[in-house]
Amino acid sequence: MNALTLPFPSGRGDRRSGFLHFVTSFVDGIREGLALAARYETLASKSDSELARLGLRREQIPQAALAGRGRG
């Protein structure tokens, strides 16, 4: 089972800056997720020989996408 943890404002300090930090972190997370998905799709669309030129095998695509490899 997976759980999603969101950085909700704690209520301490300035409420506006806490909310702004929450929104900024949330948007950054979305951007990161979209970039990860794009890297995965780019690698998954390559042929086995193209992946081999990058030093990858098809089963290594998820790890390579997480590591930020194969942006070409």
PQR file with spaces between the fields and no chain letter, atoms N, CA, C, O and H, PARSE charges and radii, in Angstrom:
ATOM       1  N    MET     1       0.852   -1.180    0.000 -0.4000 1.5000
ATOM       2  CA   MET     1       0.000    0.000    0.000 -0.0000 2.0000
ATOM       3  C    MET     1       0.892    1.237    0.000  0.5500 1.7000
ATOM       4  O    MET     1       1.880    1.300    0.732 -0.5500 1.4000
ATOM       5  N    ASN     2       0.541    2.207   -0.818 -0.4000 1.5000
ATOM       6  CA   ASN     2       1.298    3.445   -0.894 -0.0000 2.0000
ATOM       7  C    ASN     2       0.558    4.550   -0.169  0.5500 1.7000
ATOM       8  O    ASN     2      -0.669    4.544   -0.070 -0.5500 1.4000
ATOM       9  H    ASN     2      -0.261    2.156   -1.413  0.4000 1.0000
ATOM      10  N    ALA     3       1.326    5.495    0.334 -0.4000 1.5000
ATOM      11  CA   ALA     3       0.738    6.638    1.012 -0.0000 2.0000
ATOM      12  C    ALA     3       1.291    7.905    0.403  0.5500 1.7000
ATOM      13  O    ALA     3       2.462    7.951    0.023 -0.5500 1.4000
ATOM      14  H    ALA     3       2.323    5.500    0.254  0.4000 1.0000
ATOM      15  N    LEU     4       0.473    8.929    0.303 -0.4000 1.5000
ATOM      16  CA   LEU     4       0.880   10.223   -0.202 -0.0000 2.0000
ATOM      17  C    LEU     4       0.942   11.163    0.982  0.5500 1.7000
ATOM      18  O    LEU     4      -0.038   11.325    1.709 -0.5500 1.4000
ATOM      19  H    LEU     4      -0.478    8.891    0.612  0.4000 1.0000
ATOM      20  N    THR     5       2.082   11.777    1.174 -0.4000 1.5000
ATOM      21  CA   THR     5       2.257   12.717    2.275 -0.0000 2.0000
ATOM      22  C    THR     5       2.377   14.115    1.703  0.5500 1.7000
ATOM      23  O    THR     5       3.231   14.370    0.853 -0.5500 1.4000
ATOM      24  H    THR     5       2.878   11.645    0.583  0.4000 1.0000
ATOM      25  N    LEU     6       1.541   15.009    2.153 -0.4000 1.5000
ATOM      26  CA   LEU     6       1.577   16.387    1.697 -0.0000 2.0000
ATOM      27  C    LEU     6       2.086   17.284    2.817  0.5500 1.7000
ATOM      28  O    LEU     6       1.728   17.095    3.980 -0.5500 1.4000
ATOM      29  H    LEU     6       0.847   14.802    2.843  0.4000 1.0000
ATOM      30  N    PRO     7       2.919   18.259    2.469 -0.5600 1.5000
ATOM      31  CA   PRO     7       3.475   19.147    3.506  0.2800 2.0000
ATOM      32  C    PRO     7       2.505   20.264    3.871  0.5500 1.7000
ATOM      33  O    PRO     7       2.709   21.411    3.472 -0.5500 1.4000
ATOM      34  N    PHE     8       1.452   19.947    4.625 -0.4000 1.5000
ATOM      35  CA   PHE     8       0.485   20.960    5.005 -0.0000 2.0000
ATOM      36  C    PHE     8       1.101   21.967    5.969  0.5500 1.7000
ATOM      37  O    PHE     8       1.951   21.618    6.787 -0.5500 1.4000
ATOM      38  H    PHE     8       1.287   19.016    4.950  0.4000 1.0000
ATOM      39  N    PRO     9       0.665   23.214    5.863 -0.5600 1.5000
ATOM      40  CA   PRO     9       1.179   24.229    6.797  0.2800 2.0000
ATOM      41  C    PRO     9       0.883   23.831    8.241  0.5500 1.7000
ATOM      42  O    PRO     9      -0.182   23.291    8.543 -0.5500 1.4000
ATOM      43  N    SER    10       1.825   24.100    9.113 -0.4000 1.5000
ATOM      44  CA   SER    10       1.690   23.660   10.502 -0.0000 2.0000
ATOM      45  C    SER    10       0.866   24.613   11.349  0.5500 1.7000
ATOM      46  O    SER    10       0.438   24.250   12.445 -0.5500 1.4000
ATOM      47  H    SER    10       2.690   24.538    8.868  0.4000 1.0000
ATOM      48  N    GLY    11       0.636   25.824   10.864 -0.4000 1.5000
ATOM      49  CA   GLY    11      -0.123   26.775   11.657 -0.0000 2.0000
ATOM      50  C    GLY    11       0.764   27.658   12.512  0.5500 1.7000
ATOM      51  O    GLY    11       0.279   28.599   13.142 -0.5500 1.4000
ATOM      52  H    GLY    11       0.983   26.120    9.974  0.4000 1.0000
ATOM      53  N    ARG    12       2.068   27.366   12.544 -0.4000 1.5000
ATOM      54  CA   ARG    12       2.992   28.193   13.316 -0.0000 2.0000
ATOM      55  C    ARG    12       3.517   29.309   12.433  0.5500 1.7000
ATOM      56  O    ARG    12       3.673   29.123   11.226 -0.5500 1.4000
ATOM      57  H    ARG    12       2.462   26.602   12.032  0.4000 1.0000
ATOM      58  N    GLY    13       3.788   30.456   13.016 -0.4000 1.5000
ATOM      59  CA   GLY    13       4.376   31.549   12.261 -0.0000 2.0000
ATOM      60  C    GLY    13       3.357   32.240   11.374  0.5500 1.7000
ATOM      61  O    GLY    13       2.150   32.172   11.604 -0.5500 1.4000
ATOM      62  H    GLY    13       3.661   30.607   13.996  0.4000 1.0000
ATOM      63  N    ASP    14       3.871   32.901   10.363 -0.4000 1.5000
ATOM      64  CA   ASP    14       3.025   33.641    9.437 -0.0000 2.0000
ATOM      65  C    ASP    14       2.248   32.664    8.562  0.5500 1.7000
ATOM      66  O    ASP    14       2.840   31.843    7.861 -0.5500 1.4000
ATOM      67  H    ASP    14       4.852   32.957   10.176  0.4000 1.0000
ATOM      68  N    ARG    15       0.950   32.753    8.604 -0.4000 1.5000
ATOM      69  CA   ARG    15       0.105   31.811    7.853 -0.0000 2.0000
ATOM      70  C    ARG    15       0.284   31.955    6.346  0.5500 1.7000
ATOM      71  O    ARG    15       0.264   30.964    5.616 -0.5500 1.4000
ATOM      72  H    ARG    15       0.469   33.420    9.173  0.4000 1.0000
ATOM      73  N    ARG    16       0.459   33.190    5.883 -0.4000 1.5000
ATOM      74  CA   ARG    16       0.602   33.388    4.443 -0.0000 2.0000
ATOM      75  C    ARG    16       1.890   32.767    3.926  0.5500 1.7000
ATOM      76  O    ARG    16       1.883   32.125    2.875 -0.5500 1.4000
ATOM      77  H    ARG    16       0.475   33.995    6.476  0.4000 1.0000
ATOM      78  N    SER    17       2.984   32.942    4.636 -0.4000 1.5000
ATOM      79  CA   SER    17       4.250   32.365    4.164 -0.0000 2.0000
ATOM      80  C    SER    17       4.209   30.840    4.274  0.5500 1.7000
ATOM      81  O    SER    17       4.816   30.154    3.451 -0.5500 1.4000
ATOM      82  H    SER    17       2.990   33.463    5.490  0.4000 1.0000
ATOM      83  N    GLY    18       3.515   30.301    5.262 -0.4000 1.5000
ATOM      84  CA   GLY    18       3.361   28.858    5.379 -0.0000 2.0000
ATOM      85  C    GLY    18       2.559   28.287    4.228  0.5500 1.7000
ATOM      86  O    GLY    18       2.904   27.241    3.678 -0.5500 1.4000
ATOM      87  H    GLY    18       3.022   30.859    5.930  0.4000 1.0000
ATOM      88  N    PHE    19       1.488   28.975    3.866 -0.4000 1.5000
ATOM      89  CA   PHE    19       0.664   28.527    2.748 -0.0000 2.0000
ATOM      90  C    PHE    19       1.433   28.659    1.439  0.5500 1.7000
ATOM      91  O    PHE    19       1.365   27.774    0.586 -0.5500 1.4000
ATOM      92  H    PHE    19       1.207   29.825    4.312  0.4000 1.0000
ATOM      93  N    LEU    20       2.166   29.765    1.277 -0.4000 1.5000
ATOM      94  CA   LEU    20       2.955   29.967    0.070 -0.0000 2.0000
ATOM      95  C    LEU    20       4.015   28.877   -0.066  0.5500 1.7000
ATOM      96  O    LEU    20       4.256   28.378   -1.165 -0.5500 1.4000
ATOM      97  H    LEU    20       2.221   30.484    1.970  0.4000 1.0000
ATOM      98  N    HIS    21       4.641   28.509    1.034 -0.4000 1.5000
ATOM      99  CA   HIS    21       5.627   27.428    1.011 -0.0000 2.0000
ATOM     100  C    HIS    21       4.965   26.112    0.614  0.5500 1.7000
ATOM     101  O    HIS    21       5.533   25.342   -0.160 -0.5500 1.4000
ATOM     102  H    HIS    21       4.446   28.914    1.927  0.4000 1.0000
ATOM     103  N    PHE    22       3.788   25.852    1.129 -0.4000 1.5000
ATOM     104  CA   PHE    22       3.052   24.638    0.779 -0.0000 2.0000
ATOM     105  C    PHE    22       2.748   24.602   -0.712  0.5500 1.7000
ATOM     106  O    PHE    22       2.989   23.589   -1.369 -0.5500 1.4000
ATOM     107  H    PHE    22       3.326   26.478    1.758  0.4000 1.0000
ATOM     108  N    VAL    23       2.223   25.693   -1.248 -0.4000 1.5000
ATOM     109  CA   VAL    23       1.866   25.745   -2.672 -0.0000 2.0000
ATOM     110  C    VAL    23       3.111   25.597   -3.538  0.5500 1.7000
ATOM     111  O    VAL    23       3.094   24.862   -4.525 -0.5500 1.4000
ATOM     112  H    VAL    23       2.027   26.515   -0.714  0.4000 1.0000
ATOM     113  N    THR    24       4.188   26.286   -3.177 -0.4000 1.5000
ATOM     114  CA   THR    24       5.438   26.198   -3.932 -0.0000 2.0000
ATOM     115  C    THR    24       5.973   24.774   -3.923  0.5500 1.7000
ATOM     116  O    THR    24       6.388   24.266   -4.965 -0.5500 1.4000
ATOM     117  H    THR    24       4.202   26.883   -2.375  0.4000 1.0000
ATOM     118  N    SER    25       5.972   24.131   -2.784 -0.4000 1.5000
ATOM     119  CA   SER    25       6.441   22.749   -2.681 -0.0000 2.0000
ATOM     120  C    SER    25       5.559   21.807   -3.492  0.5500 1.7000
ATOM     121  O    SER    25       6.057   20.892   -4.149 -0.5500 1.4000
ATOM     122  H    SER    25       5.635   24.543   -1.937  0.4000 1.0000
ATOM     123  N    PHE    26       4.271   22.029   -3.444 -0.4000 1.5000
ATOM     124  CA   PHE    26       3.330   21.196   -4.187 -0.0000 2.0000
ATOM     125  C    PHE    26       3.570   21.322   -5.694  0.5500 1.7000
ATOM     126  O    PHE    26       3.625   20.314   -6.399 -0.5500 1.4000
ATOM     127  H    PHE    26       3.866   22.772   -2.911  0.4000 1.0000
ATOM     128  N    VAL    27       3.712   22.552   -6.187 -0.4000 1.5000
ATOM     129  CA   VAL    27       3.951   22.784   -7.616 -0.0000 2.0000
ATOM     130  C    VAL    27       5.306   22.205   -8.025  0.5500 1.7000
ATOM     131  O    VAL    27       5.424   21.618   -9.101 -0.5500 1.4000
ATOM     132  H    VAL    27       3.667   23.371   -5.614  0.4000 1.0000
ATOM     133  N    ASP    28       6.322   22.360   -7.187 -0.4000 1.5000
ATOM     134  CA   ASP    28       7.632   21.768   -7.476 -0.0000 2.0000
ATOM     135  C    ASP    28       7.528   20.252   -7.592  0.5500 1.7000
ATOM     136  O    ASP    28       8.172   19.652   -8.453 -0.5500 1.4000
ATOM     137  H    ASP    28       6.226   22.836   -6.313  0.4000 1.0000
ATOM     138  N    GLY    29       6.733   19.633   -6.744 -0.4000 1.5000
ATOM     139  CA   GLY    29       6.531   18.185   -6.801 -0.0000 2.0000
ATOM     140  C    GLY    29       5.852   17.748   -8.082  0.5500 1.7000
ATOM     141  O    GLY    29       6.205   16.722   -8.663 -0.5500 1.4000
ATOM     142  H    GLY    29       6.210   20.120   -6.044  0.4000 1.0000
ATOM     143  N    ILE    30       4.876   18.529   -8.520 -0.4000 1.5000
ATOM     144  CA   ILE    30       4.198   18.222   -9.779 -0.0000 2.0000
ATOM     145  C    ILE    30       5.176   18.326  -10.940  0.5500 1.7000
ATOM     146  O    ILE    30       5.209   17.455  -11.809 -0.5500 1.4000
ATOM     147  H    ILE    30       4.589   19.363   -8.048  0.4000 1.0000
ATOM     148  N    ARG    31       5.984   19.404  -10.956 -0.4000 1.5000
ATOM     149  CA   ARG    31       6.983   19.577  -12.023 -0.0000 2.0000
ATOM     150  C    ARG    31       7.963   18.414  -12.050  0.5500 1.7000
ATOM     151  O    ARG    31       8.288   17.887  -13.114 -0.5500 1.4000
ATOM     152  H    ARG    31       5.957   20.112  -10.249  0.4000 1.0000
ATOM     153  N    GLU    32       8.426   18.022  -10.882 -0.4000 1.5000
ATOM     154  CA   GLU    32       9.374   16.913  -10.790 -0.0000 2.0000
ATOM     155  C    GLU    32       8.745   15.612  -11.314  0.5500 1.7000
ATOM     156  O    GLU    32       9.390   14.847  -12.031 -0.5500 1.4000
ATOM     157  H    GLU    32       8.163   18.450  -10.018  0.4000 1.0000
ATOM     158  N    GLY    33       7.507   15.381  -10.954 -0.4000 1.5000
ATOM     159  CA   GLY    33       6.810   14.188  -11.430 -0.0000 2.0000
ATOM     160  C    GLY    33       6.628   14.184  -12.941  0.5500 1.7000
ATOM     161  O    GLY    33       6.791   13.149  -13.586 -0.5500 1.4000
ATOM     162  H    GLY    33       6.983   16.003  -10.372  0.4000 1.0000
ATOM     163  N    LEU    34       6.293   15.335  -13.503 -0.4000 1.5000
ATOM     164  CA   LEU    34       6.135   15.435  -14.954 -0.0000 2.0000
ATOM     165  C    LEU    34       7.470   15.225  -15.671  0.5500 1.7000
ATOM     166  O    LEU    34       7.516   14.576  -16.716 -0.5500 1.4000
ATOM     167  H    LEU    34       6.161   16.176  -12.979  0.4000 1.0000
ATOM     168  N    ALA    35       8.552   15.770  -15.116 -0.4000 1.5000
ATOM     169  CA   ALA    35       9.874   15.581  -15.716 -0.0000 2.0000
ATOM     170  C    ALA    35      10.276   14.111  -15.659  0.5500 1.7000
ATOM     171  O    ALA    35      10.838   13.582  -16.618 -0.5500 1.4000
ATOM     172  H    ALA    35       8.514   16.298  -14.267  0.4000 1.0000
ATOM     173  N    LEU    36       9.992   13.455  -14.546 -0.4000 1.5000
ATOM     174  CA   LEU    36      10.286   12.030  -14.404 -0.0000 2.0000
ATOM     175  C    LEU    36       9.508   11.218  -15.437  0.5500 1.7000
ATOM     176  O    LEU    36      10.069   10.329  -16.077 -0.5500 1.4000
ATOM     177  H    LEU    36       9.536   13.885  -13.767  0.4000 1.0000
ATOM     178  N    ALA    37       8.230   11.515  -15.601 -0.4000 1.5000
ATOM     179  CA   ALA    37       7.400   10.804  -16.575 -0.0000 2.0000
ATOM     180  C    ALA    37       7.919   11.028  -17.992  0.5500 1.7000
ATOM     181  O    ALA    37       7.926   10.103  -18.803 -0.5500 1.4000
ATOM     182  H    ALA    37       7.774   12.237  -15.081  0.4000 1.0000
ATOM     183  N    ALA    38       8.351   12.244  -18.292 -0.4000 1.5000
ATOM     184  CA   ALA    38       8.879   12.534  -19.632 -0.0000 2.0000
ATOM     185  C    ALA    38      10.176   11.770  -19.888  0.5500 1.7000
ATOM     186  O    ALA    38      10.376   11.237  -20.980 -0.5500 1.4000
ATOM     187  H    ALA    38       8.345   12.996  -17.633  0.4000 1.0000
ATOM     188  N    ARG    39      11.069   11.714  -18.878 -0.4000 1.5000
ATOM     189  CA   ARG    39      12.306   10.937  -19.039 -0.0000 2.0000
ATOM     190  C    ARG    39      11.996    9.467  -19.259  0.5500 1.7000
ATOM     191  O    ARG    39      12.609    8.821  -20.108 -0.5500 1.4000
ATOM     192  H    ARG    39      10.907   12.147  -17.992  0.4000 1.0000
ATOM     193  N    TYR    40      11.048    8.934  -18.500 -0.4000 1.5000
ATOM     194  CA   TYR    40      10.669    7.527  -18.656 -0.0000 2.0000
ATOM     195  C    TYR    40      10.125    7.272  -20.056  0.5500 1.7000
ATOM     196  O    TYR    40      10.540    6.320  -20.718 -0.5500 1.4000
ATOM     197  H    TYR    40      10.550    9.458  -17.810  0.4000 1.0000
ATOM     198  N    GLU    41       9.210    8.104  -20.508 -0.4000 1.5000
ATOM     199  CA   GLU    41       8.607    7.923  -21.833 -0.0000 2.0000
ATOM     200  C    GLU    41       9.656    8.027  -22.938  0.5500 1.7000
ATOM     201  O    GLU    41       9.612    7.271  -23.908 -0.5500 1.4000
ATOM     202  H    GLU    41       8.873    8.877  -19.971  0.4000 1.0000
ATOM     203  N    THR    42      10.601    8.961  -22.796 -0.4000 1.5000
ATOM     204  CA   THR    42      11.662    9.103  -23.789 -0.0000 2.0000
ATOM     205  C    THR    42      12.492    7.836  -23.870  0.5500 1.7000
ATOM     206  O    THR    42      12.790    7.356  -24.964 -0.5500 1.4000
ATOM     207  H    THR    42      10.637    9.575  -22.008  0.4000 1.0000
ATOM     208  N    LEU    43      12.865    7.292  -22.724 -0.4000 1.5000
ATOM     209  CA   LEU    43      13.665    6.071  -22.714 -0.0000 2.0000
ATOM     210  C    LEU    43      12.857    4.869  -23.197  0.5500 1.7000
ATOM     211  O    LEU    43      13.374    4.038  -23.943 -0.5500 1.4000
ATOM     212  H    LEU    43      12.623    7.682  -21.836  0.4000 1.0000
ATOM     213  N    ALA    44      11.607    4.769  -22.784 -0.4000 1.5000
ATOM     214  CA   ALA    44      10.778    3.621  -23.147 -0.0000 2.0000
ATOM     215  C    ALA    44      10.504    3.576  -24.651  0.5500 1.7000
ATOM     216  O    ALA    44      10.269    2.503  -25.207 -0.5500 1.4000
ATOM     217  H    ALA    44      11.187    5.445  -22.178  0.4000 1.0000
ATOM     218  N    SER    45      10.532    4.732  -25.305 -0.4000 1.5000
ATOM     219  CA   SER    45      10.255    4.760  -26.738 -0.0000 2.0000
ATOM     220  C    SER    45      11.468    4.384  -27.585  0.5500 1.7000
ATOM     221  O    SER    45      11.345    4.200  -28.796 -0.5500 1.4000
ATOM     222  H    SER    45      10.723    5.603  -24.853  0.4000 1.0000
ATOM     223  N    LYS    46      12.636    4.269  -26.959 -0.4000 1.5000
ATOM     224  CA   LYS    46      13.849    3.905  -27.694 -0.0000 2.0000
ATOM     225  C    LYS    46      13.892    2.403  -27.964  0.5500 1.7000
ATOM     226  O    LYS    46      13.314    1.607  -27.224 -0.5500 1.4000
ATOM     227  H    LYS    46      12.736    4.419  -25.975  0.4000 1.0000
ATOM     228  N    SER    47      14.580    2.039  -29.028 -0.4000 1.5000
ATOM     229  CA   SER    47      14.775    0.625  -29.345 -0.0000 2.0000
ATOM     230  C    SER    47      15.829    0.043  -28.396  0.5500 1.7000
ATOM     231  O    SER    47      16.537    0.779  -27.710 -0.5500 1.4000
ATOM     232  H    SER    47      15.049    2.686  -29.629  0.4000 1.0000
ATOM     233  N    ASP    48      15.918   -1.276  -28.371 -0.4000 1.5000
ATOM     234  CA   ASP    48      16.915   -1.923  -27.521 -0.0000 2.0000
ATOM     235  C    ASP    48      18.331   -1.529  -27.916  0.5500 1.7000
ATOM     236  O    ASP    48      19.193   -1.383  -27.049 -0.5500 1.4000
ATOM     237  H    ASP    48      15.343   -1.874  -28.929  0.4000 1.0000
ATOM     238  N    SER    49      18.587   -1.353  -29.213 -0.4000 1.5000
ATOM     239  CA   SER    49      19.930   -0.959  -29.646 -0.0000 2.0000
ATOM     240  C    SER    49      20.239    0.487  -29.243  0.5500 1.7000
ATOM     241  O    SER    49      21.378    0.801  -28.898 -0.5500 1.4000
ATOM     242  H    SER    49      17.887   -1.472  -29.917  0.4000 1.0000
ATOM     243  N    GLU    50      19.238    1.364  -29.283 -0.4000 1.5000
ATOM     244  CA   GLU    50      19.445    2.746  -28.827 -0.0000 2.0000
ATOM     245  C    GLU    50      19.727    2.780  -27.329  0.5500 1.7000
ATOM     246  O    GLU    50      20.589    3.526  -26.863 -0.5500 1.4000
ATOM     247  H    GLU    50      18.312    1.109  -29.563  0.4000 1.0000
ATOM     248  N    LEU    51      18.996    1.971  -26.589 -0.4000 1.5000
ATOM     249  CA   LEU    51      19.250    1.892  -25.144 -0.0000 2.0000
ATOM     250  C    LEU    51      20.652    1.360  -24.872  0.5500 1.7000
ATOM     251  O    LEU    51      21.343    1.852  -23.980 -0.5500 1.4000
ATOM     252  H    LEU    51      18.296    1.365  -26.967  0.4000 1.0000
ATOM     253  N    ALA    52      21.074    0.352  -25.642 -0.4000 1.5000
ATOM     254  CA   ALA    52      22.413   -0.217  -25.459 -0.0000 2.0000
ATOM     255  C    ALA    52      23.481    0.835  -25.697  0.5500 1.7000
ATOM     256  O    ALA    52      24.497    0.846  -25.002 -0.5500 1.4000
ATOM     257  H    ALA    52      20.513   -0.048  -26.367  0.4000 1.0000
ATOM     258  N    ARG    53      23.273    1.723  -26.669 -0.4000 1.5000
ATOM     259  CA   ARG    53      24.233    2.810  -26.910 -0.0000 2.0000
ATOM     260  C    ARG    53      24.326    3.753  -25.726  0.5500 1.7000
ATOM     261  O    ARG    53      25.358    4.387  -25.506 -0.5500 1.4000
ATOM     262  H    ARG    53      22.448    1.714  -27.233  0.4000 1.0000
ATOM     263  N    LEU    54      23.248    3.844  -24.965 -0.4000 1.5000
ATOM     264  CA   LEU    54      23.253    4.665  -23.750 -0.0000 2.0000
ATOM     265  C    LEU    54      23.767    3.881  -22.542  0.5500 1.7000
ATOM     266  O    LEU    54      23.877    4.423  -21.442 -0.5500 1.4000
ATOM     267  H    LEU    54      22.410    3.329  -25.143  0.4000 1.0000
ATOM     268  N    GLY    55      24.077    2.613  -22.757 -0.4000 1.5000
ATOM     269  CA   GLY    55      24.553    1.769  -21.668 -0.0000 2.0000
ATOM     270  C    GLY    55      23.432    1.246  -20.786  0.5500 1.7000
ATOM     271  O    GLY    55      23.640    0.963  -19.606 -0.5500 1.4000
ATOM     272  H    GLY    55      23.987    2.173  -23.651  0.4000 1.0000
ATOM     273  N    LEU    56      22.241    1.119  -21.362 -0.4000 1.5000
ATOM     274  CA   LEU    56      21.079    0.683  -20.584 -0.0000 2.0000
ATOM     275  C    LEU    56      20.432   -0.548  -21.198  0.5500 1.7000
ATOM     276  O    LEU    56      20.533   -0.795  -22.399 -0.5500 1.4000
ATOM     277  H    LEU    56      22.072    1.349  -22.321  0.4000 1.0000
ATOM     278  N    ARG    57      19.771   -1.307  -20.347 -0.4000 1.5000
ATOM     279  CA   ARG    57      18.885   -2.383  -20.781 -0.0000 2.0000
ATOM     280  C    ARG    57      17.459   -1.943  -20.447  0.5500 1.7000
ATOM     281  O    ARG    57      17.244   -1.100  -19.576 -0.5500 1.4000
ATOM     282  H    ARG    57      19.689   -1.106  -19.371  0.4000 1.0000
ATOM     283  N    ARG    58      16.507   -2.518  -21.141 -0.4000 1.5000
ATOM     284  CA   ARG    58      15.109   -2.104  -20.972 -0.0000 2.0000
ATOM     285  C    ARG    58      14.658   -2.169  -19.505  0.5500 1.7000
ATOM     286  O    ARG    58      13.917   -1.298  -19.050 -0.5500 1.4000
ATOM     287  H    ARG    58      16.681   -3.203  -21.849  0.4000 1.0000
ATOM     288  N    GLU    59      15.096   -3.186  -18.771 -0.4000 1.5000
ATOM     289  CA   GLU    59      14.668   -3.307  -17.366 -0.0000 2.0000
ATOM     290  C    GLU    59      15.295   -2.247  -16.461  0.5500 1.7000
ATOM     291  O    GLU    59      14.897   -2.117  -15.303 -0.5500 1.4000
ATOM     292  H    GLU    59      15.699   -3.894  -19.141  0.4000 1.0000
ATOM     293  N    GLN    60      16.260   -1.496  -16.965 -0.4000 1.5000
ATOM     294  CA   GLN    60      16.895   -0.433  -16.174 -0.0000 2.0000
ATOM     295  C    GLN    60      16.248    0.934  -16.398  0.5500 1.7000
ATOM     296  O    GLN    60      16.658    1.918  -15.782 -0.5500 1.4000
ATOM     297  H    GLN    60      16.584   -1.603  -17.905  0.4000 1.0000
ATOM     298  N    ILE    61      15.256    1.005  -17.260 -0.4000 1.5000
ATOM     299  CA   ILE    61      14.627    2.289  -17.582 -0.0000 2.0000
ATOM     300  C    ILE    61      14.067    3.003  -16.340  0.5500 1.7000
ATOM     301  O    ILE    61      14.320    4.197  -16.185 -0.5500 1.4000
ATOM     302  H    ILE    61      14.923    0.206  -17.761  0.4000 1.0000
ATOM     303  N    PRO    62      13.326    2.340  -15.459 -0.5600 1.5000
ATOM     304  CA   PRO    62      12.807    3.076  -14.289  0.2800 2.0000
ATOM     305  C    PRO    62      13.911    3.702  -13.426  0.5500 1.7000
ATOM     306  O    PRO    62      13.789    4.848  -12.993 -0.5500 1.4000
ATOM     307  N    GLN    63      14.978    2.952  -13.179 -0.4000 1.5000
ATOM     308  CA   GLN    63      16.069    3.488  -12.367 -0.0000 2.0000
ATOM     309  C    GLN    63      16.777    4.628  -13.085  0.5500 1.7000
ATOM     310  O    GLN    63      17.153    5.620  -12.461 -0.5500 1.4000
ATOM     311  H    GLN    63      15.077    2.021  -13.530  0.4000 1.0000
ATOM     312  N    ALA    64      16.961    4.490  -14.397 -0.4000 1.5000
ATOM     313  CA   ALA    64      17.625    5.547  -15.173 -0.0000 2.0000
ATOM     314  C    ALA    64      16.767    6.823  -15.195  0.5500 1.7000
ATOM     315  O    ALA    64      17.298    7.931  -15.110 -0.5500 1.4000
ATOM     316  H    ALA    64      16.655    3.684  -14.904  0.4000 1.0000
ATOM     317  N    ALA    65      15.458    6.665  -15.307 -0.4000 1.5000
ATOM     318  CA   ALA    65      14.578    7.828  -15.303 -0.0000 2.0000
ATOM     319  C    ALA    65      14.645    8.534  -13.955  0.5500 1.7000
ATOM     320  O    ALA    65      14.689    9.763  -13.898 -0.5500 1.4000
ATOM     321  H    ALA    65      15.026    5.765  -15.375  0.4000 1.0000
ATOM     322  N    LEU    66      14.652    7.766  -12.875 -0.4000 1.5000
ATOM     323  CA   LEU    66      14.760    8.372  -11.539 -0.0000 2.0000
ATOM     324  C    LEU    66      16.094    9.082  -11.336  0.5500 1.7000
ATOM     325  O    LEU    66      16.161   10.116  -10.671 -0.5500 1.4000
ATOM     326  H    LEU    66      14.616    6.768  -12.922  0.4000 1.0000
ATOM     327  N    ALA    67      17.154    8.521  -11.915 -0.4000 1.5000
ATOM     328  CA   ALA    67      18.482    9.109  -11.773 -0.0000 2.0000
ATOM     329  C    ALA    67      18.697   10.290  -12.727  0.5500 1.7000
ATOM     330  O    ALA    67      19.685   11.015  -12.604 -0.5500 1.4000
ATOM     331  H    ALA    67      17.100    7.681  -12.455  0.4000 1.0000
ATOM     332  N    GLY    68      17.779   10.484  -13.672 -0.4000 1.5000
ATOM     333  CA   GLY    68      17.899   11.597  -14.608 -0.0000 2.0000
ATOM     334  C    GLY    68      18.766   11.277  -15.807  0.5500 1.7000
ATOM     335  O    GLY    68      19.183   12.190  -16.519 -0.5500 1.4000
ATOM     336  H    GLY    68      16.977    9.895  -13.772  0.4000 1.0000
ATOM     337  N    ARG    69      19.050   10.000  -16.053 -0.4000 1.5000
ATOM     338  CA   ARG    69      19.876    9.599  -17.198 -0.0000 2.0000
ATOM     339  C    ARG    69      19.041    9.489  -18.452  0.5500 1.7000
ATOM     340  O    ARG    69      17.817    9.371  -18.407 -0.5500 1.4000
ATOM     341  H    ARG    69      18.711    9.258  -15.474  0.4000 1.0000
ATOM     342  N    GLY    70      19.752    9.532  -19.592 -0.4000 1.5000
ATOM     343  CA   GLY    70      19.113    9.245  -20.870 -0.0000 2.0000
ATOM     344  C    GLY    70      18.243   10.347  -21.402  0.5500 1.7000
ATOM     345  O    GLY    70      17.162   10.083  -21.928 -0.5500 1.4000
ATOM     346  H    GLY    70      20.746    9.628  -19.628  0.4000 1.0000
ATOM     347  N    ARG    71      18.689   11.573  -21.279 -0.4000 1.5000
ATOM     348  CA   ARG    71      17.891   12.712  -21.766 -0.0000 2.0000
ATOM     349  C    ARG    71      18.181   13.002  -23.233  0.5500 1.7000
ATOM     350  O    ARG    71      18.298   14.164  -23.621 -0.5500 1.4000
ATOM     351  H    ARG    71      19.568   11.787  -20.852  0.4000 1.0000
ATOM     352  N    GLY    72      18.296   11.978  -24.038 -0.4000 1.5000
ATOM     353  CA   GLY    72      18.605   12.277  -25.417 -0.0000 2.0000
ATOM     354  C    GLY    72      18.002   11.331  -26.383  0.5500 1.7000
ATOM     355  O    GLY    72      18.191   11.477  -27.591 -0.5500 1.4000
ATOM     356  H    GLY    72      18.201   11.034  -23.723  0.4000 1.0000
